[in-house]
Amino acid sequence: MTPRYWKFAIIIPLLSLVLSTTSLSAAEKYTEANLLVDNSLRTLDQFILDPNMQVVKDLSKRARGIIIIPQMIRGGLIVGGTGGHGILFARDQNTGLWNGPAFYSIGSLTFGLQVGGEVSQLVMFVMTDRGLNSMMSSSFKLGADVTMAAGPVGGGAKTTTADIVAYARSKGAFGGFTVEGGVMQTLDSWNTSYYESAAASPTEILISHSVSNSHADSLREAITEIGTPTTKNVKY
């Protein structure tokens, strides 16, 4: 495939990913949700094993929530964009236990001269109550409704007052990655299908913990292992 057509091959599935999540049947959404959880576990493991991403362990111990997006696709020619699906786990402030996952989509479209394509794995740490509270709404814009910071590769955790800190493992022609300006939306139908409950809103999943699915236990255990403070004086 020539470079010219490869660029179009990136854009077409990207736009489909951003714009189409409602056409799947309930059974298909359940299957896709399960697959997303499995891929999220693999993504987290890869971040943990990456010597340039040891900051993941540090931030997990202080984060209010962890968002894992196994595959973010970014492409562009004249019209560009970013799209992906992800999950969120939130820490209970009283017990320290991690609740989730809740399912989200993220996407944005841009216009102008831009050439290239990129596929990234993304882990974002929700560091503030404001950041976590925004996740309870049906839609919010990264960098506007919540503040964003891109974490540096290597070294320790970046000192920042941002609501969300994002880290990416990327391969592609852009040579950098950002999700600022992207819109995150709750995948309500995926939540309903995964938990087989019409009451499976982000609040019920993450705060009330009134629904559960044992399929996510392995991922929850992995997050708990890296996200449990090692000393009593470490604040959540």
GUPA-393198 format. One record per residue (C-alpha): residue in one letter; z, y, x. Coordinates in steps of 0.05 Angstrom, whole numbers. Example, Ala and Ser with C-alpha at 12.3 -4.5 7.8 and 13.67 -1.06 7.14 Angstrom:
2
A,156,-90,246;
S,143,-21,273;
//
This chain:
236
M,0,0,0;
T,-20,68,28;
P,34,121,38;
R,2,162,-19;
Y,9,106,-69;
W,78,86,-43;
K,104,154,-63;
F,79,144,-134;
A,110,74,-133;
I,177,107,-119;
I,171,160,-173;
I,150,115,-230;
P,210,67,-229;
L,256,126,-214;
L,236,164,-276;
S,241,100,-317;
L,311,89,-290;
V,334,160,-306;
L,303,163,-376;
S,310,92,-403;
T,376,56,-414;
T,376,53,-490;
S,318,5,-500;
L,357,-57,-477;
S,388,-104,-528;
A,463,-114,-530;
A,457,-181,-494;
E,413,-149,-440;
K,463,-92,-431;
Y,519,-143,-423;
T,478,-179,-370;
E,460,-115,-334;
A,533,-92,-335;
N,556,-157,-304;
L,502,-152,-251;
L,523,-80,-236;
V,595,-102,-225;
D,573,-158,-178;
N,528,-110,-139;
S,585,-59,-136;
L,630,-110,-103;
R,576,-125,-51;
T,566,-51,-39;
L,640,-39,-29;
D,644,-97,20;
Q,585,-68,59;
F,619,0,63;
I,684,-32,87;
L,648,-71,141;
D,607,-11,165;
P,642,18,227;
N,615,87,208;
M,648,83,139;
Q,720,66,155;
V,738,131,119;
V,730,91,55;
K,796,57,67;
D,831,123,81;
L,805,159,19;
S,817,100,-27;
K,891,106,-15;
R,891,178,-40;
A,836,178,-93;
R,847,184,-167;
G,784,145,-179;
I,728,108,-143;
I,655,110,-166;
I,608,57,-137;
I,533,63,-145;
P,498,3,-113;
Q,429,33,-116;
M,408,106,-120;
I,333,117,-119;
R,305,183,-97;
G,232,199,-94;
G,184,258,-97;
L,114,285,-91;
I,108,345,-137;
V,160,322,-188;
G,220,289,-156;
G,286,261,-178;
T,346,217,-167;
G,371,161,-211;
G,420,104,-213;
H,475,67,-250;
G,547,62,-228;
I,618,41,-245;
L,684,78,-243;
F,754,51,-230;
A,814,98,-240;
R,884,92,-213;
D,943,94,-261;
Q,988,150,-236;
N,1051,115,-259;
T,1039,43,-237;
G,987,52,-182;
L,944,-2,-214;
W,869,6,-217;
N,835,4,-286;
G,762,-5,-302;
P,705,-10,-296;
A,672,43,-340;
F,596,49,-335;
Y,556,111,-321;
S,485,134,-306;
I,468,190,-258;
G,402,227,-253;
S,367,291,-239;
L,295,317,-237;
T,269,369,-188;
F,203,406,-181;
G,166,433,-120;
L,136,408,-56;
Q,174,346,-34;
V,147,283,-2;
G,184,218,12;
G,229,166,-18;
E,298,138,-7;
V,344,83,-32;
S,418,93,-22;
Q,485,60,-35;
L,537,110,-56;
V,612,111,-61;
M,646,173,-90;
F,720,187,-89;
V,750,226,-147;
M,805,266,-113;
T,833,310,-168;
D,857,306,-240;
R,801,355,-258;
G,750,307,-230;
L,778,247,-267;
N,786,285,-332;
S,712,305,-330;
M,695,230,-328;
M,724,224,-398;
S,670,268,-427;
S,602,241,-447;
S,564,283,-396;
F,579,329,-338;
K,542,360,-279;
L,561,347,-208;
G,571,411,-169;
A,580,452,-232;
D,631,420,-279;
V,663,387,-218;
T,659,409,-145;
M,626,363,-95;
A,630,351,-20;
A,588,305,23;
G,630,264,70;
P,612,262,144;
V,591,196,175;
G,642,167,223;
G,711,192,241;
G,768,204,193;
A,771,231,122;
K,744,301,112;
T,794,353,91;
T,768,385,28;
T,791,413,-38;
A,730,386,-75;
D,740,345,-138;
I,694,290,-113;
V,675,269,-42;
A,612,227,-35;
Y,590,179,20;
A,521,147,24;
R,488,92,64;
S,415,110,61;
K,347,87,83;
G,285,128,70;
A,241,186,87;
F,286,243,65;
G,335,235,123;
G,394,258,81;
F,424,249,12;
T,458,291,-41;
V,476,281,-113;
E,499,352,-125;
G,464,378,-187;
G,458,309,-217;
V,482,295,-287;
M,530,237,-299;
Q,531,207,-369;
T,574,152,-398;
L,536,88,-415;
D,572,78,-480;
S,530,20,-503;
W,541,-15,-437;
N,617,-5,-443;
T,615,-32,-514;
S,574,-92,-494;
Y,614,-108,-431;
Y,681,-105,-467;
E,654,-131,-533;
S,691,-74,-568;
A,669,-12,-604;
A,732,22,-578;
A,711,16,-505;
S,707,90,-487;
P,724,114,-417;
T,792,136,-442;
E,809,67,-469;
I,782,33,-407;
L,810,77,-353;
I,872,111,-383;
S,898,68,-440;
H,873,3,-410;
S,867,-24,-480;
V,805,-67,-464;
S,791,-113,-405;
N,741,-162,-378;
S,763,-214,-327;
H,694,-214,-296;
A,714,-150,-259;
D,777,-181,-229;
S,746,-193,-160;
L,723,-122,-154;
R,790,-95,-179;
E,826,-138,-127;
A,781,-111,-72;
I,794,-39,-93;
T,869,-53,-98;
E,869,-83,-28;
I,840,-21,5;
G,868,29,-45;
T,942,13,-42;
P,982,63,1;
T,1014,31,61;
T,1075,76,60;
K,1118,101,3;
N,1107,174,21;
V,1032,171,11;
K,1016,208,-54;
Y,962,183,-102;
//
